[in-house]
């Protein structure tokens, strides 16, 4: 194990301590969840990074996702023509690309995956996987059945995963609600996974498999962090077992499921686009004001001051805990800081640009691809609180009060996932997919 791997190992411990401190140093430490989460993270990570058969499976999953994305692009190309093909490519009719256009080249994949997941759910192919992982998290991490079920469903769905445990939301303890929020914000749904794959597949050919791995690793990380912030102090209603999933058919047939899923995906893409327009616009205004206010000191500070630079200063020490090369720490801090405000979509795009320019090492790309894999940003807190409150209006005040802790917890959990990747990665052949 090299020096940087040891730094990553120390980072895992340091991030756990930060979670405990951010919760006010609660006296009751849930050791079963802490130890179980740490062991499960390390076991899952070791399988991905150290077991050759697992790497072959990872490659197969990665290739399947990439093939699905290429197939999904047929519909976008039919609608948008050369706008839908990436730089340097041509349409089937021979029209050259006009360059990168996020709305036409990336967001249509969200619609496709939303429709695909709706069809798989209708065929009852998703529910057994959700229950299988739910039982694993329930037994290994000491979570209540509802917490475990909500966490496992987050890998396949976004905020909609709360519907899996809707009957239990009103009776959940505050600790359970925090875990549900933290898990939701620390993972990414399959519908938005496509966006990050399209950004990074050139720099990291196996990125799809690694992002799926990161989303699974983030569940025990989120459980560990949330229980250190707010340990369970009461008996939960579902402590004995994982509750059943909803097996009621939602649609008349597969075509109806595809149609409904496509509409859900369209609403999701509209939400992503609207969020990016609003957040980036507000950040632009704040940057303008900040640059104006700090203009007299810009020369002394080495250049103009903006929000990204300030957040980069805040996140640089956290980036150093992940075990990346010293030359890349400042870049990593700026990217992680941007995720906190302008969403992971923008952060992944910036990481992809740096990777394409050769400005960061492959190890940094690998670690940050894990550390960014989550909805841990300010806008997400509002989305998850609002979405879950819609299912359980009586818990709106509790959810709102826990939103800040959940955002801190999700940020620490995703960073911990990146540190796990940094600890286990040592240039193994085939892990990046570029060897």
BAROBA-580904 format. One record per residue (C-alpha): residue number from 0; x, y, z. Coordinates in nm, 2 decimals. Layout:
N
<node num="NUM" c1="X" c2="Y" c3="Z"/>
...
//
This chain:
435
<node num="0" c1="0.00" c2="0.00" c3="0.00"/>
<node num="1" c1="0.15" c2="0.33" c3="-0.11"/>
<node num="2" c1="0.16" c2="0.66" c3="0.07"/>
<node num="3" c1="-0.15" c2="0.80" c3="-0.10"/>
<node num="4" c1="-0.35" c2="0.49" c3="-0.01"/>
<node num="5" c1="-0.26" c2="0.54" c3="0.35"/>
<node num="6" c1="-0.37" c2="0.90" c3="0.33"/>
<node num="7" c1="-0.71" c2="0.78" c3="0.20"/>
<node num="8" c1="-0.74" c2="0.54" c3="0.49"/>
<node num="9" c1="-0.67" c2="0.82" c3="0.73"/>
<node num="10" c1="-0.92" c2="1.03" c3="0.54"/>
<node num="11" c1="-1.20" c2="0.77" c3="0.60"/>
<node num="12" c1="-1.13" c2="0.79" c3="0.98"/>
<node num="13" c1="-1.11" c2="1.17" c3="0.97"/>
<node num="14" c1="-1.44" c2="1.21" c3="0.79"/>
<node num="15" c1="-1.61" c2="0.98" c3="1.04"/>
<node num="16" c1="-1.47" c2="1.20" c3="1.32"/>
<node num="17" c1="-1.60" c2="1.51" c3="1.14"/>
<node num="18" c1="-1.95" c2="1.35" c3="1.12"/>
<node num="19" c1="-1.94" c2="1.28" c3="1.50"/>
<node num="20" c1="-1.83" c2="1.64" c3="1.57"/>
<node num="21" c1="-2.09" c2="1.79" c3="1.34"/>
<node num="22" c1="-2.36" c2="1.60" c3="1.54"/>
<node num="23" c1="-2.25" c2="1.77" c3="1.86"/>
<node num="24" c1="-2.03" c2="1.47" c3="1.98"/>
<node num="25" c1="-2.33" c2="1.25" c3="2.09"/>
<node num="26" c1="-2.23" c2="1.02" c3="2.38"/>
<node num="27" c1="-2.40" c2="0.72" c3="2.24"/>
<node num="28" c1="-2.19" c2="0.59" c3="1.94"/>
<node num="29" c1="-2.37" c2="0.33" c3="1.74"/>
<node num="30" c1="-2.08" c2="0.09" c3="1.71"/>
<node num="31" c1="-2.27" c2="-0.18" c3="1.53"/>
<node num="32" c1="-2.36" c2="0.05" c3="1.25"/>
<node num="33" c1="-2.01" c2="0.22" c3="1.24"/>
<node num="34" c1="-1.82" c2="-0.11" c3="1.23"/>
<node num="35" c1="-2.07" c2="-0.28" c3="1.00"/>
<node num="36" c1="-2.08" c2="0.01" c3="0.76"/>
<node num="37" c1="-1.70" c2="0.03" c3="0.75"/>
<node num="38" c1="-1.66" c2="-0.34" c3="0.69"/>
<node num="39" c1="-1.92" c2="-0.35" c3="0.42"/>
<node num="40" c1="-1.77" c2="-0.05" c3="0.24"/>
<node num="41" c1="-1.43" c2="-0.21" c3="0.25"/>
<node num="42" c1="-1.56" c2="-0.55" c3="0.14"/>
<node num="43" c1="-1.76" c2="-0.41" c3="-0.15"/>
<node num="44" c1="-1.47" c2="-0.18" c3="-0.26"/>
<node num="45" c1="-1.22" c2="-0.47" c3="-0.24"/>
<node num="46" c1="-1.44" c2="-0.68" c3="-0.46"/>
<node num="47" c1="-1.46" c2="-0.40" c3="-0.72"/>
<node num="48" c1="-1.09" c2="-0.31" c3="-0.71"/>
<node num="49" c1="-0.91" c2="-0.62" c3="-0.61"/>
<node num="50" c1="-1.10" c2="-0.92" c3="-0.75"/>
<node num="51" c1="-1.04" c2="-0.99" c3="-1.12"/>
<node num="52" c1="-1.38" c2="-1.17" c3="-1.17"/>
<node num="53" c1="-1.55" c2="-0.87" c3="-1.02"/>
<node num="54" c1="-1.37" c2="-0.64" c3="-1.25"/>
<node num="55" c1="-1.48" c2="-0.85" c3="-1.55"/>
<node num="56" c1="-1.84" c2="-0.82" c3="-1.42"/>
<node num="57" c1="-1.79" c2="-0.44" c3="-1.37"/>
<node num="58" c1="-1.67" c2="-0.42" c3="-1.73"/>
<node num="59" c1="-1.97" c2="-0.62" c3="-1.85"/>
<node num="60" c1="-2.21" c2="-0.38" c3="-1.66"/>
<node num="61" c1="-2.02" c2="-0.08" c3="-1.79"/>
<node num="62" c1="-2.04" c2="-0.21" c3="-2.15"/>
<node num="63" c1="-2.42" c2="-0.27" c3="-2.11"/>
<node num="64" c1="-2.48" c2="0.08" c3="-1.99"/>
<node num="65" c1="-2.27" c2="0.23" c3="-2.27"/>
<node num="66" c1="-2.45" c2="0.03" c3="-2.53"/>
<node num="67" c1="-2.78" c2="0.14" c3="-2.38"/>
<node num="68" c1="-2.67" c2="0.50" c3="-2.40"/>
<node num="69" c1="-2.57" c2="0.46" c3="-2.76"/>
<node num="70" c1="-2.90" c2="0.30" c3="-2.84"/>
<node num="71" c1="-3.09" c2="0.58" c3="-2.65"/>
<node num="72" c1="-2.91" c2="0.84" c3="-2.86"/>
<node num="73" c1="-3.10" c2="0.72" c3="-3.17"/>
<node num="74" c1="-3.42" c2="0.90" c3="-3.06"/>
<node num="75" c1="-3.23" c2="1.22" c3="-2.97"/>
<node num="76" c1="-3.05" c2="1.22" c3="-3.30"/>
<node num="77" c1="-3.38" c2="1.17" c3="-3.48"/>
<node num="78" c1="-3.52" c2="1.48" c3="-3.30"/>
<node num="79" c1="-3.22" c2="1.71" c3="-3.28"/>
<node num="80" c1="-3.00" c2="1.60" c3="-3.57"/>
<node num="81" c1="-2.64" c2="1.72" c3="-3.55"/>
<node num="82" c1="-2.71" c2="1.88" c3="-3.21"/>
<node num="83" c1="-2.74" c2="1.54" c3="-3.06"/>
<node num="84" c1="-2.40" c2="1.40" c3="-3.16"/>
<node num="85" c1="-2.09" c2="1.49" c3="-2.97"/>
<node num="86" c1="-1.79" c2="1.68" c3="-3.09"/>
<node num="87" c1="-1.60" c2="1.51" c3="-3.37"/>
<node num="88" c1="-1.89" c2="1.28" c3="-3.46"/>
<node num="89" c1="-2.14" c2="1.27" c3="-3.74"/>
<node num="90" c1="-2.50" c2="1.17" c3="-3.77"/>
<node num="91" c1="-2.61" c2="0.87" c3="-3.97"/>
<node num="92" c1="-2.68" c2="1.11" c3="-4.25"/>
<node num="93" c1="-2.33" c2="1.24" c3="-4.24"/>
<node num="94" c1="-2.40" c2="1.58" c3="-4.07"/>
<node num="95" c1="-2.11" c2="1.70" c3="-3.85"/>
<node num="96" c1="-2.16" c2="1.78" c3="-3.48"/>
<node num="97" c1="-2.20" c2="2.14" c3="-3.39"/>
<node num="98" c1="-2.01" c2="2.09" c3="-3.06"/>
<node num="99" c1="-2.12" c2="2.00" c3="-2.71"/>
<node num="100" c1="-2.49" c2="2.08" c3="-2.63"/>
<node num="101" c1="-2.59" c2="1.95" c3="-2.29"/>
<node num="102" c1="-2.97" c2="1.98" c3="-2.35"/>
<node num="103" c1="-2.96" c2="1.77" c3="-2.68"/>
<node num="104" c1="-2.67" c2="1.53" c3="-2.61"/>
<node num="105" c1="-2.71" c2="1.45" c3="-2.24"/>
<node num="106" c1="-3.06" c2="1.52" c3="-2.10"/>
<node num="107" c1="-3.24" c2="1.28" c3="-2.35"/>
<node num="108" c1="-3.06" c2="0.99" c3="-2.19"/>
<node num="109" c1="-3.24" c2="1.07" c3="-1.87"/>
<node num="110" c1="-3.58" c2="1.03" c3="-2.04"/>
<node num="111" c1="-3.47" c2="0.70" c3="-2.19"/>
<node num="112" c1="-3.35" c2="0.56" c3="-1.85"/>
<node num="113" c1="-3.66" c2="0.68" c3="-1.67"/>
<node num="114" c1="-3.88" c2="0.49" c3="-1.93"/>
<node num="115" c1="-3.66" c2="0.18" c3="-1.90"/>
<node num="116" c1="-3.67" c2="0.18" c3="-1.52"/>
<node num="117" c1="-4.05" c2="0.22" c3="-1.53"/>
<node num="118" c1="-4.08" c2="-0.08" c3="-1.76"/>
<node num="119" c1="-3.85" c2="-0.30" c3="-1.55"/>
<node num="120" c1="-4.04" c2="-0.20" c3="-1.24"/>
<node num="121" c1="-4.37" c2="-0.30" c3="-1.41"/>
<node num="122" c1="-4.22" c2="-0.63" c3="-1.50"/>
<node num="123" c1="-4.12" c2="-0.67" c3="-1.13"/>
<node num="124" c1="-3.75" c2="-0.71" c3="-1.21"/>
<node num="125" c1="-3.64" c2="-0.42" c3="-0.98"/>
<node num="126" c1="-3.83" c2="-0.52" c3="-0.66"/>
<node num="127" c1="-3.63" c2="-0.84" c3="-0.59"/>
<node num="128" c1="-3.30" c2="-0.65" c3="-0.62"/>
<node num="129" c1="-3.43" c2="-0.37" c3="-0.39"/>
<node num="130" c1="-3.54" c2="-0.63" c3="-0.13"/>
<node num="131" c1="-3.21" c2="-0.83" c3="-0.16"/>
<node num="132" c1="-3.00" c2="-0.52" c3="-0.09"/>
<node num="133" c1="-3.24" c2="-0.40" c3="0.17"/>
<node num="134" c1="-3.20" c2="-0.72" c3="0.37"/>
<node num="135" c1="-2.82" c2="-0.69" c3="0.33"/>
<node num="136" c1="-2.82" c2="-0.33" c3="0.47"/>
<node num="137" c1="-3.07" c2="-0.42" c3="0.75"/>
<node num="138" c1="-2.86" c2="-0.71" c3="0.88"/>
<node num="139" c1="-2.51" c2="-0.58" c3="0.82"/>
<node num="140" c1="-2.56" c2="-0.22" c3="0.92"/>
<node num="141" c1="-2.82" c2="-0.25" c3="1.20"/>
<node num="142" c1="-3.06" c2="-0.02" c3="1.03"/>
<node num="143" c1="-3.44" c2="-0.04" c3="1.06"/>
<node num="144" c1="-3.62" c2="-0.23" c3="0.78"/>
<node num="145" c1="-3.76" c2="0.09" c3="0.64"/>
<node num="146" c1="-3.42" c2="0.27" c3="0.64"/>
<node num="147" c1="-3.26" c2="-0.02" c3="0.46"/>
<node num="148" c1="-3.54" c2="-0.05" c3="0.21"/>
<node num="149" c1="-3.53" c2="0.33" c3="0.13"/>
<node num="150" c1="-3.15" c2="0.32" c3="0.10"/>
<node num="151" c1="-3.14" c2="0.02" c3="-0.14"/>
<node num="152" c1="-3.42" c2="0.17" c3="-0.36"/>
<node num="153" c1="-3.21" c2="0.49" c3="-0.40"/>
<node num="154" c1="-2.98" c2="0.31" c3="-0.64"/>
<node num="155" c1="-3.26" c2="0.26" c3="-0.88"/>
<node num="156" c1="-3.48" c2="0.57" c3="-0.82"/>
<node num="157" c1="-3.43" c2="0.92" c3="-0.69"/>
<node num="158" c1="-3.65" c2="1.11" c3="-0.45"/>
<node num="159" c1="-3.93" c2="0.87" c3="-0.57"/>
<node num="160" c1="-3.76" c2="0.60" c3="-0.36"/>
<node num="161" c1="-3.93" c2="0.74" c3="-0.05"/>
<node num="162" c1="-4.26" c2="0.60" c3="-0.19"/>
<node num="163" c1="-4.12" c2="0.26" c3="-0.11"/>
<node num="164" c1="-4.16" c2="0.34" c3="0.26"/>
<node num="165" c1="-4.45" c2="0.58" c3="0.24"/>
<node num="166" c1="-4.66" c2="0.39" c3="0.50"/>
<node num="167" c1="-4.38" c2="0.42" c3="0.76"/>
<node num="168" c1="-4.28" c2="0.78" c3="0.72"/>
<node num="169" c1="-4.52" c2="0.92" c3="0.97"/>
<node num="170" c1="-4.40" c2="0.68" c3="1.24"/>
<node num="171" c1="-4.02" c2="0.72" c3="1.17"/>
<node num="172" c1="-3.79" c2="0.86" c3="1.44"/>
<node num="173" c1="-3.59" c2="1.17" c3="1.37"/>
<node num="174" c1="-3.28" c2="0.95" c3="1.33"/>
<node num="175" c1="-3.46" c2="0.73" c3="1.07"/>
<node num="176" c1="-3.57" c2="1.04" c3="0.88"/>
<node num="177" c1="-3.21" c2="1.18" c3="0.88"/>
<node num="178" c1="-3.08" c2="0.85" c3="0.74"/>
<node num="179" c1="-3.34" c2="0.84" c3="0.47"/>
<node num="180" c1="-3.25" c2="1.20" c3="0.37"/>
<node num="181" c1="-2.88" c2="1.14" c3="0.39"/>
<node num="182" c1="-2.90" c2="0.82" c3="0.18"/>
<node num="183" c1="-3.11" c2="0.99" c3="-0.08"/>
<node num="184" c1="-2.86" c2="1.28" c3="-0.12"/>
<node num="185" c1="-2.55" c2="1.07" c3="-0.10"/>
<node num="186" c1="-2.65" c2="0.84" c3="-0.39"/>
<node num="187" c1="-2.75" c2="0.89" c3="-0.75"/>
<node num="188" c1="-3.04" c2="0.74" c3="-0.93"/>
<node num="189" c1="-3.00" c2="0.53" c3="-1.24"/>
<node num="190" c1="-3.19" c2="0.80" c3="-1.44"/>
<node num="191" c1="-2.92" c2="1.06" c3="-1.38"/>
<node num="192" c1="-2.63" c2="0.82" c3="-1.39"/>
<node num="193" c1="-2.63" c2="0.85" c3="-1.76"/>
<node num="194" c1="-2.53" c2="1.22" c3="-1.75"/>
<node num="195" c1="-2.21" c2="1.15" c3="-1.56"/>
<node num="196" c1="-2.12" c2="0.85" c3="-1.78"/>
<node num="197" c1="-2.15" c2="1.07" c3="-2.09"/>
<node num="198" c1="-1.92" c2="1.33" c3="-1.94"/>
<node num="199" c1="-1.64" c2="1.10" c3="-1.83"/>
<node num="200" c1="-1.64" c2="0.79" c3="-2.05"/>
<node num="201" c1="-1.36" c2="0.93" c3="-2.27"/>
<node num="202" c1="-1.13" c2="0.99" c3="-1.97"/>
<node num="203" c1="-1.24" c2="0.68" c3="-1.78"/>
<node num="204" c1="-1.38" c2="0.41" c3="-2.01"/>
<node num="205" c1="-1.51" c2="0.20" c3="-1.72"/>
<node num="206" c1="-1.69" c2="0.49" c3="-1.56"/>
<node num="207" c1="-2.04" c2="0.35" c3="-1.57"/>
<node num="208" c1="-1.94" c2="0.04" c3="-1.36"/>
<node num="209" c1="-1.75" c2="0.26" c3="-1.12"/>
<node num="210" c1="-2.05" c2="0.50" c3="-1.07"/>
<node num="211" c1="-2.28" c2="0.21" c3="-1.00"/>
<node num="212" c1="-2.02" c2="0.09" c3="-0.75"/>
<node num="213" c1="-2.00" c2="0.43" c3="-0.59"/>
<node num="214" c1="-2.37" c2="0.46" c3="-0.55"/>
<node num="215" c1="-2.38" c2="0.12" c3="-0.36"/>
<node num="216" c1="-2.08" c2="0.22" c3="-0.15"/>
<node num="217" c1="-2.25" c2="0.55" c3="-0.06"/>
<node num="218" c1="-2.53" c2="0.37" c3="0.12"/>
<node num="219" c1="-2.32" c2="0.22" c3="0.41"/>
<node num="220" c1="-2.12" c2="0.55" c3="0.41"/>
<node num="221" c1="-2.44" c2="0.75" c3="0.45"/>
<node num="222" c1="-2.57" c2="0.51" c3="0.72"/>
<node num="223" c1="-2.23" c2="0.54" c3="0.91"/>
<node num="224" c1="-2.23" c2="0.92" c3="0.89"/>
<node num="225" c1="-2.60" c2="0.98" c3="0.97"/>
<node num="226" c1="-2.59" c2="0.76" c3="1.28"/>
<node num="227" c1="-2.28" c2="0.94" c3="1.40"/>
<node num="228" c1="-2.46" c2="1.27" c3="1.36"/>
<node num="229" c1="-2.78" c2="1.15" c3="1.52"/>
<node num="230" c1="-2.78" c2="0.81" c3="1.68"/>
<node num="231" c1="-3.10" c2="0.61" c3="1.72"/>
<node num="232" c1="-3.24" c2="0.65" c3="2.07"/>
<node num="233" c1="-3.58" c2="0.48" c3="2.03"/>
<node num="234" c1="-3.73" c2="0.15" c3="1.92"/>
<node num="235" c1="-3.83" c2="0.18" c3="1.56"/>
<node num="236" c1="-4.15" c2="0.03" c3="1.41"/>
<node num="237" c1="-3.96" c2="-0.18" c3="1.15"/>
<node num="238" c1="-3.65" c2="-0.28" c3="1.35"/>
<node num="239" c1="-3.74" c2="-0.65" c3="1.31"/>
<node num="240" c1="-3.75" c2="-0.69" c3="0.93"/>
<node num="241" c1="-3.75" c2="-0.52" c3="0.60"/>
<node num="242" c1="-4.11" c2="-0.43" c3="0.51"/>
<node num="243" c1="-4.26" c2="-0.57" c3="0.18"/>
<node num="244" c1="-4.23" c2="-0.37" c3="-0.14"/>
<node num="245" c1="-4.54" c2="-0.25" c3="-0.32"/>
<node num="246" c1="-4.62" c2="-0.52" c3="-0.57"/>
<node num="247" c1="-4.94" c2="-0.36" c3="-0.71"/>
<node num="248" c1="-4.92" c2="-0.31" c3="-1.09"/>
<node num="249" c1="-4.90" c2="0.06" c3="-1.16"/>
<node num="250" c1="-4.98" c2="0.03" c3="-1.54"/>
<node num="251" c1="-5.19" c2="-0.18" c3="-1.77"/>
<node num="252" c1="-4.89" c2="-0.31" c3="-1.97"/>
<node num="253" c1="-4.53" c2="-0.24" c3="-2.06"/>
<node num="254" c1="-4.61" c2="0.02" c3="-2.32"/>
<node num="255" c1="-4.81" c2="0.22" c3="-2.06"/>
<node num="256" c1="-4.52" c2="0.19" c3="-1.82"/>
<node num="257" c1="-4.27" c2="0.31" c3="-2.09"/>
<node num="258" c1="-4.50" c2="0.61" c3="-2.16"/>
<node num="259" c1="-4.54" c2="0.70" c3="-1.80"/>
<node num="260" c1="-4.17" c2="0.66" c3="-1.74"/>
<node num="261" c1="-4.09" c2="0.88" c3="-2.04"/>
<node num="262" c1="-4.31" c2="1.15" c3="-1.91"/>
<node num="263" c1="-4.15" c2="1.13" c3="-1.56"/>
<node num="264" c1="-3.81" c2="1.15" c3="-1.73"/>
<node num="265" c1="-3.92" c2="1.46" c3="-1.93"/>
<node num="266" c1="-4.03" c2="1.63" c3="-1.60"/>
<node num="267" c1="-3.69" c2="1.53" c3="-1.45"/>
<node num="268" c1="-3.50" c2="1.67" c3="-1.74"/>
<node num="269" c1="-3.70" c2="1.99" c3="-1.73"/>
<node num="270" c1="-3.63" c2="2.01" c3="-1.35"/>
<node num="271" c1="-3.25" c2="1.96" c3="-1.41"/>
<node num="272" c1="-3.25" c2="2.22" c3="-1.69"/>
<node num="273" c1="-3.45" c2="2.47" c3="-1.49"/>
<node num="274" c1="-3.23" c2="2.41" c3="-1.18"/>
<node num="275" c1="-2.91" c2="2.47" c3="-1.38"/>
<node num="276" c1="-3.05" c2="2.79" c3="-1.53"/>
<node num="277" c1="-3.16" c2="2.93" c3="-1.20"/>
<node num="278" c1="-2.87" c2="2.82" c3="-0.98"/>
<node num="279" c1="-2.60" c2="2.92" c3="-1.23"/>
<node num="280" c1="-2.77" c2="3.25" c3="-1.29"/>
<node num="281" c1="-2.79" c2="3.33" c3="-0.92"/>
<node num="282" c1="-2.42" c2="3.22" c3="-0.87"/>
<node num="283" c1="-2.33" c2="3.45" c3="-1.16"/>
<node num="284" c1="-2.50" c2="3.75" c3="-0.98"/>
<node num="285" c1="-2.33" c2="3.66" c3="-0.65"/>
<node num="286" c1="-1.99" c2="3.63" c3="-0.83"/>
<node num="287" c1="-2.04" c2="3.97" c3="-0.98"/>
<node num="288" c1="-2.12" c2="4.12" c3="-0.64"/>
<node num="289" c1="-1.83" c2="3.94" c3="-0.47"/>
<node num="290" c1="-1.58" c2="4.04" c3="-0.74"/>
<node num="291" c1="-1.69" c2="4.40" c3="-0.71"/>
<node num="292" c1="-1.66" c2="4.40" c3="-0.33"/>
<node num="293" c1="-1.32" c2="4.24" c3="-0.33"/>
<node num="294" c1="-1.17" c2="4.42" c3="-0.63"/>
<node num="295" c1="-0.95" c2="4.65" c3="-0.42"/>
<node num="296" c1="-0.78" c2="4.33" c3="-0.26"/>
<node num="297" c1="-0.78" c2="4.12" c3="-0.58"/>
<node num="298" c1="-0.41" c2="4.19" c3="-0.66"/>
<node num="299" c1="-0.30" c2="4.10" c3="-0.30"/>
<node num="300" c1="-0.51" c2="3.78" c3="-0.32"/>
<node num="301" c1="-0.37" c2="3.67" c3="-0.65"/>
<node num="302" c1="-0.68" c2="3.74" c3="-0.86"/>
<node num="303" c1="-1.05" c2="3.81" c3="-0.85"/>
<node num="304" c1="-1.25" c2="3.64" c3="-0.57"/>
<node num="305" c1="-1.57" c2="3.45" c3="-0.67"/>
<node num="306" c1="-1.78" c2="3.18" c3="-0.50"/>
<node num="307" c1="-1.60" c2="2.89" c3="-0.66"/>
<node num="308" c1="-1.27" c2="3.02" c3="-0.53"/>
<node num="309" c1="-1.40" c2="3.07" c3="-0.18"/>
<node num="310" c1="-1.56" c2="2.72" c3="-0.18"/>
<node num="311" c1="-1.24" c2="2.58" c3="-0.32"/>
<node num="312" c1="-1.06" c2="2.72" c3="-0.01"/>
<node num="313" c1="-1.32" c2="2.55" c3="0.21"/>
<node num="314" c1="-1.31" c2="2.21" c3="0.04"/>
<node num="315" c1="-0.93" c2="2.19" c3="-0.03"/>
<node num="316" c1="-0.85" c2="2.05" c3="0.31"/>
<node num="317" c1="-1.13" c2="1.79" c3="0.26"/>
<node num="318" c1="-1.00" c2="1.71" c3="-0.08"/>
<node num="319" c1="-0.65" c2="1.64" c3="0.07"/>
<node num="320" c1="-0.81" c2="1.37" c3="0.29"/>
<node num="321" c1="-0.91" c2="1.17" c3="-0.02"/>
<node num="322" c1="-0.55" c2="1.07" c3="-0.10"/>
<node num="323" c1="-0.50" c2="1.24" c3="-0.43"/>
<node num="324" c1="-0.18" c2="1.39" c3="-0.57"/>
<node num="325" c1="-0.07" c2="1.71" c3="-0.41"/>
<node num="326" c1="-0.06" c2="1.89" c3="-0.74"/>
<node num="327" c1="-0.43" c2="1.81" c3="-0.79"/>
<node num="328" c1="-0.57" c2="1.91" c3="-0.45"/>
<node num="329" c1="-0.65" c2="2.27" c3="-0.55"/>
<node num="330" c1="-0.84" c2="2.15" c3="-0.86"/>
<node num="331" c1="-1.02" c2="1.89" c3="-0.65"/>
<node num="332" c1="-1.12" c2="2.14" c3="-0.38"/>
<node num="333" c1="-1.26" c2="2.38" c3="-0.65"/>
<node num="334" c1="-1.46" c2="2.09" c3="-0.81"/>
<node num="335" c1="-1.60" c2="1.97" c3="-0.48"/>
<node num="336" c1="-1.69" c2="2.32" c3="-0.38"/>
<node num="337" c1="-1.87" c2="2.38" c3="-0.70"/>
<node num="338" c1="-2.08" c2="2.06" c3="-0.65"/>
<node num="339" c1="-2.21" c2="2.21" c3="-0.32"/>
<node num="340" c1="-2.37" c2="2.50" c3="-0.49"/>
<node num="341" c1="-2.41" c2="2.45" c3="-0.87"/>
<node num="342" c1="-2.49" c2="2.07" c3="-0.86"/>
<node num="343" c1="-2.28" c2="1.76" c3="-0.95"/>
<node num="344" c1="-2.37" c2="1.80" c3="-1.32"/>
<node num="345" c1="-2.15" c2="2.11" c3="-1.35"/>
<node num="346" c1="-1.88" c2="1.95" c3="-1.12"/>
<node num="347" c1="-1.86" c2="1.64" c3="-1.34"/>
<node num="348" c1="-1.84" c2="1.85" c3="-1.65"/>
<node num="349" c1="-1.55" c2="2.04" c3="-1.50"/>
<node num="350" c1="-1.38" c2="1.72" c3="-1.40"/>
<node num="351" c1="-1.42" c2="1.59" c3="-1.76"/>
<node num="352" c1="-1.27" c2="1.91" c3="-1.90"/>
<node num="353" c1="-0.97" c2="1.88" c3="-1.67"/>
<node num="354" c1="-0.93" c2="1.51" c3="-1.76"/>
<node num="355" c1="-0.95" c2="1.59" c3="-2.13"/>
<node num="356" c1="-0.68" c2="1.85" c3="-2.09"/>
<node num="357" c1="-0.45" c2="1.62" c3="-1.89"/>
<node num="358" c1="-0.46" c2="1.87" c3="-1.60"/>
<node num="359" c1="-0.53" c2="1.60" c3="-1.34"/>
<node num="360" c1="-0.40" c2="1.25" c3="-1.30"/>
<node num="361" c1="-0.60" c2="0.93" c3="-1.36"/>
<node num="362" c1="-0.60" c2="0.86" c3="-0.99"/>
<node num="363" c1="-0.76" c2="1.20" c3="-0.92"/>
<node num="364" c1="-1.03" c2="1.13" c3="-1.19"/>
<node num="365" c1="-1.10" c2="0.80" c3="-1.03"/>
<node num="366" c1="-1.13" c2="0.93" c3="-0.67"/>
<node num="367" c1="-1.33" c2="1.24" c3="-0.76"/>
<node num="368" c1="-1.57" c2="1.04" c3="-0.98"/>
<node num="369" c1="-1.66" c2="0.85" c3="-0.66"/>
<node num="370" c1="-1.66" c2="1.15" c3="-0.44"/>
<node num="371" c1="-1.89" c2="1.35" c3="-0.67"/>
<node num="372" c1="-2.14" c2="1.06" c3="-0.70"/>
<node num="373" c1="-2.43" c2="1.20" c3="-0.51"/>
<node num="374" c1="-2.69" c2="1.48" c3="-0.49"/>
<node num="375" c1="-2.51" c2="1.65" c3="-0.21"/>
<node num="376" c1="-2.58" c2="2.02" c3="-0.29"/>
<node num="377" c1="-2.80" c2="2.29" c3="-0.16"/>
<node num="378" c1="-3.08" c2="2.26" c3="-0.42"/>
<node num="379" c1="-3.10" c2="1.88" c3="-0.35"/>
<node num="380" c1="-3.18" c2="1.94" c3="0.01"/>
<node num="381" c1="-3.49" c2="2.14" c3="-0.09"/>
<node num="382" c1="-3.59" c2="1.88" c3="-0.35"/>
<node num="383" c1="-3.57" c2="1.58" c3="-0.10"/>
<node num="384" c1="-3.73" c2="1.76" c3="0.19"/>
<node num="385" c1="-4.02" c2="1.88" c3="-0.04"/>
<node num="386" c1="-4.06" c2="1.55" c3="-0.21"/>
<node num="387" c1="-4.07" c2="1.34" c3="0.12"/>
<node num="388" c1="-4.29" c2="1.61" c3="0.29"/>
<node num="389" c1="-4.54" c2="1.56" c3="0.01"/>
<node num="390" c1="-4.57" c2="1.20" c3="0.11"/>
<node num="391" c1="-4.58" c2="1.27" c3="0.48"/>
<node num="392" c1="-4.71" c2="1.62" c3="0.54"/>
<node num="393" c1="-4.71" c2="1.57" c3="0.92"/>
<node num="394" c1="-4.33" c2="1.54" c3="0.92"/>
<node num="395" c1="-4.26" c2="1.85" c3="0.72"/>
<node num="396" c1="-4.12" c2="2.05" c3="1.02"/>
<node num="397" c1="-3.89" c2="1.76" c3="1.12"/>
<node num="398" c1="-3.77" c2="1.71" c3="0.77"/>
<node num="399" c1="-3.69" c2="2.08" c3="0.73"/>
<node num="400" c1="-3.51" c2="2.09" c3="1.06"/>
<node num="401" c1="-3.29" c2="1.79" c3="0.96"/>
<node num="402" c1="-3.21" c2="1.92" c3="0.61"/>
<node num="403" c1="-2.89" c2="2.10" c3="0.71"/>
<node num="404" c1="-2.76" c2="1.79" c3="0.89"/>
<node num="405" c1="-2.85" c2="1.57" c3="0.59"/>
<node num="406" c1="-2.66" c2="1.80" c3="0.35"/>
<node num="407" c1="-2.35" c2="1.79" c3="0.57"/>
<node num="408" c1="-2.39" c2="1.41" c3="0.62"/>
<node num="409" c1="-2.44" c2="1.34" c3="0.24"/>
<node num="410" c1="-2.13" c2="1.55" c3="0.16"/>
<node num="411" c1="-1.92" c2="1.36" c3="0.42"/>
<node num="412" c1="-2.06" c2="1.03" c3="0.29"/>
<node num="413" c1="-1.97" c2="1.09" c3="-0.07"/>
<node num="414" c1="-1.62" c2="1.21" c3="0.03"/>
<node num="415" c1="-1.58" c2="0.89" c3="0.23"/>
<node num="416" c1="-1.68" c2="0.69" c3="-0.07"/>
<node num="417" c1="-1.40" c2="0.87" c3="-0.27"/>
<node num="418" c1="-1.16" c2="0.80" c3="0.01"/>
<node num="419" c1="-1.25" c2="0.43" c3="0.00"/>
<node num="420" c1="-1.17" c2="0.43" c3="-0.38"/>
<node num="421" c1="-0.84" c2="0.61" c3="-0.31"/>
<node num="422" c1="-0.74" c2="0.36" c3="-0.05"/>
<node num="423" c1="-0.81" c2="0.06" c3="-0.27"/>
<node num="424" c1="-0.69" c2="0.19" c3="-0.61"/>
<node num="425" c1="-0.32" c2="0.13" c3="-0.68"/>
<node num="426" c1="-0.30" c2="0.13" c3="-1.06"/>
<node num="427" c1="-0.45" c2="-0.22" c3="-1.10"/>
<node num="428" c1="-0.46" c2="-0.32" c3="-1.47"/>
<node num="429" c1="-0.81" c2="-0.29" c3="-1.61"/>
<node num="430" c1="-0.96" c2="-0.08" c3="-1.33"/>
<node num="431" c1="-0.96" c2="0.24" c3="-1.52"/>
<node num="432" c1="-1.04" c2="0.07" c3="-1.85"/>
<node num="433" c1="-0.77" c2="0.27" c3="-2.04"/>
<node num="434" c1="-0.48" c2="0.02" c3="-1.99"/>
//
